[in-house]
Amino acid sequence: MNAFVFPGQGSQFSGMGKDLSDNFKVAKHVFEEANDSLGFDLTALCFSGAEEDLKLTANTQPAILTASIAALRVLEAELGLKADFVAGHSLGEYSALVAAGAIEFSAAVKTVRQRGTFMQEAVPVGVGTMAAVMGIDAEELSKLCQEAAAGEVVAPANYNSPGQIVIAGHTTAVERAIVLAKERGAKRAMLLPVSAPFHSSLMAPAAQRLQDELESVLVSVPNCPVVTNVEAQPCTDDSRIKELLVKQVCAPVRWDESILKMKDLGVDNYVEIGPGRVLSTLIKRIDRPATIKNIGDVASLEKLQK
């Protein structure tokens, strides 16, 4: 069985999607639709934008979504490959929902533009951050975060793969957790170059604003199950999608559980769609026997065609 998976923030780079757009009309059309929906030249930002501009959360989110859907449309047109399940890491869940036909692309790209803005504005720059911790199990890290909090917020934010968990919260609390993690035997514990403490309770203001934004978005029944970040379970209930997207802002991304759930359901072939290969690396650590391919440019498409 096949699963399509879609990356989140951190996968962006200047030039993403350009060669697909140059070579395939379906990809070019996606970028044009994004420009029309947003009212500015997102294409130029993706193809030749400065790294500093691309890293701004309000830009990163629609840029990665657009590059991912452009790659998806090429995959569908050239190979006719269909997914039995879809999933995305954080922002990538919106790409997954578009892939499943649950949300129209034009609505999704406008929504994630706002989502990025809301998340950036929820916490003043410098007040919150995230850190990657390697080599401590989830239960131990959760206890360690409670100890480090000292009245502030720090908690697991991304369960990425066995032995790799990202924590988020107040900068000072995250720094205390890093010290404790190293004392308790973590292989590595380091701050990440992010501008906000995503997937933590500090994102509550963003979740409320996103809920208001989603009210006007039309959601349809997915044409295949979407394995959601919040529950790590397949969802086909269109009435729950908005609720889960709002919860996702403050809840941890349960990526490792999501992959294990799809494995249990019979998935043995994954295609990472969009810029980078971050998810391919994580999946290989979670489900070693699985076949993992990716499409983000013409060269990777050619490999898939062989």
N, C-alpha and C positions, 0 to 999 in steps of 0.2 A: 504493500500500500504506500501511496505517496503523501507526503506533507510538504506544503510550501511554508517557509518561515521567512520573516521579514525583520531586518535590523532596526535598532533604535539609535538614539544619539550616541555620538562617538565614532560612527562609521563614515561620516561625511568627509569629503575631500574636494578640492577645487578641480573641476574637470569631470565630475561624476555624471554619467549619462550622456556625455557629448557624442561619443562614437556611435552609440545606439541611435541617438537622434539623427545623426548625420547619415546613417545607413538604412533606417527603417521609418517609414511614414507614421506607423502606429505609435512609435516612441516620440517622434517630433510632435504629433498631435497632443500627447499627454502634456508635454511642456508648454505648448501653446494654450491648452485649456487651463493650466495652472496660472499662467500670466493673466489670462482673461478673468479668472475667478478672483485673483488676489488684487488685480489692479496695479501691479508693478512687474518689472522684468525679473522674475525668479529664474528664468533660463540663464540669463547672464550671470546671476549669482552662482548657480550650479556649475556652469561651464568655465568661468574665468574669475569668479569672485575671490576676494582676499580671504585668507584663512580666518582672520579676525572677524570678518563680517559673517562668514559661514558658521562660526562658533556661537554667535548670538542665538540664544534658544528660540526666539521668535522666528528666526530665519532657518535654523537647523531643521526644525520639525517639518515645515512644508517642503523644504529642499529634499530631505531624505525620503519622505513620502512620495514625492513626484518622481524622483529617480527610481524608486522601487517599483512604482506602478508602470513606468515606462518600460522597465525590464520585464515585468510581468506580461504586458501586452505583446512584447516581442516573443516571449516564450510561448504564449498561447497561439500567436499567429504562425510561428515558424515550426513548432513541434507539436502543437495540439495537446500538450500534456495537461492533465487534469489533476486536481488535488482531492484526496479523500478527507484531509484535515488541513486547516491553516492555523498558524499562530504567529505572533509577533512579540518582540521584546519591547515592552513599554510603548513608546511611540509606534513601534512596528505593529501593534495590535490594530491600529487604524488602517494600515496597509492590508493587513489580513482581512479586515472587515470589508474593504473595497474589493479584494480578491474574491470574497465569498458572496459578493453582490448585496451585502447588507446595507452599505452606505455608498451613495454615488461619490465618485472621485471629487467632483467640484465642491460638494459639501464638506467632504473630509479635509481637503486642503485648506479651506477657509477655517474650519474648526481647529485644526492643529496649529495654524498661525496664531489664533487666539489663545489656544492652550499654552503655547510656548510663552506668549506674553504674560498670561496669568501666572504661570509657574515662576517666571523671572521676577515678577512684581510681588510675589507672595512674601518673600523674605529679602531684606536689604542685602546687597552684595557684601560678602565678608562675614555675615552673621551665621550663615549655614554652609555646610560643605558635605563631601562624601569621601569615603576611604575604602580601598580594597584590602581585604584581609585574607591571606592564604594559609591553609594548614591548621585551621581550628574548626571543629565540627559545629553545626548550627546551634545545638543546644547550649554548648559551652559559650559560644559567642553571644548568644542572647542574654545569658546570665552576666557575662562580662559587661555588656552594654548597660544593663540595669545598674551595675555597680559604678560604672563610669559616669552615668547621667548626673548624679548629684543635683537633682532638681531641674536639670535641663533635659533636652531631648537628644537621644542617640539610640538607634535601633537598626536591625538588619533591613536593608532596602531592596537588594537584589540577591536572590539565591541562584547564582549563575550556573555553577557546576560543583561537583564534590570538591570541597577544599577551597572554593573561591566564592566568597560572599562579600558584597558591598554593604557598608553601613552608612547611615546618613543622620544628620541632626545639627544641633548647634556646633559651631566650629570648635569651641573650647571643649565640649563634651566628646566630640569625635577625636580630638587630639589626646584626651585622657584615655579613650578606648584603645587608641593605637599603642600607647605606652603599656597598658595592661596586657594587650594582645601579645606584644613582644615578650613581656615578662612570663606569659603563660605558654610560650613555645611556638607562636606563630612563625611560619617560614618567612612571610613578608607581611607588612602592614604599612600602607602608604596613602597619603592624601591623593585624591584625583583632581585633575584640572577641570573642575566643573564650577558653575556659577551659582548653584543653588542646591539645597538638600532634597533632591527628588525622592519621591516615594517614602516620605516621612510625614508625621503628623503636622509638621510645620507648613505643609502644603495645603492645609485646610482652606485658607482663603481662595486658593486657586481652584480647588474642587467645587466650592460654592459657585464661583463665577462660571466654571465650565458647565455645571448643571444648568444654569440659566441659558448659556450659549446653545446647549444641546436640545433645548425645548423645541426649537424651530427645525431641527434636523430630522428628515424622514428616514426611518429605519425599516428595512424589509427583512423577511425571513431569510437567513443565510442559505445558500445553495449547497453548503457543506458545513460540518461542525467547526466552530471557532474555539480553540482551546485557549481559555482566557488566563491572563496573568493573575487575577485575583483568586480564582478558584482552582486553577490547574485542571479544569474539567472541560469537556466539550460542551459548547452551548449552541443550540439552534433556536432558542426562544427569543424572538425579536423584541418582546416586551421587557427583557432583562438587560439588553445590550447597553442602553444609556446608563442604567444604574451601575453596571459593572465598570463602565468607562469612568464614571465619577469616582467610584471607590478606588480605582486603579491609581489615581493621583497620589493618594496618601498610603496605599497598601504596598507591601513588598511584591516584587516581581518573582513569581515562583517558577522560574524557567526550568530548573532541573526537574521539578515534579511534572511540569508540562510535557517535557520530552519523555519521561518515564511513563506517563499516562498514554501518550501516543504509541510508545513501544508496546505497552500492554494491549492496546487496541489493534495491533498488527502492523503499525507503520515500520517499514524497514528501509525506506528511501526518502531522503530529505533533499529539497532544493532550496538553498538560501537565495533570495531574490532581492537585489538591491546592492548598494555600495558595500565593499569590504567583505571580509570573511570571518568576522567576529563570532557569529553564531555557529558556523561550521566547526570552529575550534572548540567551542563549548560542547556542542553535540557529540563530538568525537570523544570527549572526556566522559560524557554521560552514558552513551550507548555505542561502545566501541565497534560492534559488528555492523552497524548501520552504514549504508551507502550515503555519502554526502557530496552533493555537487552544488555549484553556485552559478548564478548569472548576474553580471553587473556590467558587462561590456561585450564587444564582438568576439574577442578571443575566448571568453568563457562560454559563450553561446556555441562556438564552433566545437569546443570540447564536449558539450552536451549532445551535439548532433552526431558524434562519432559512436 
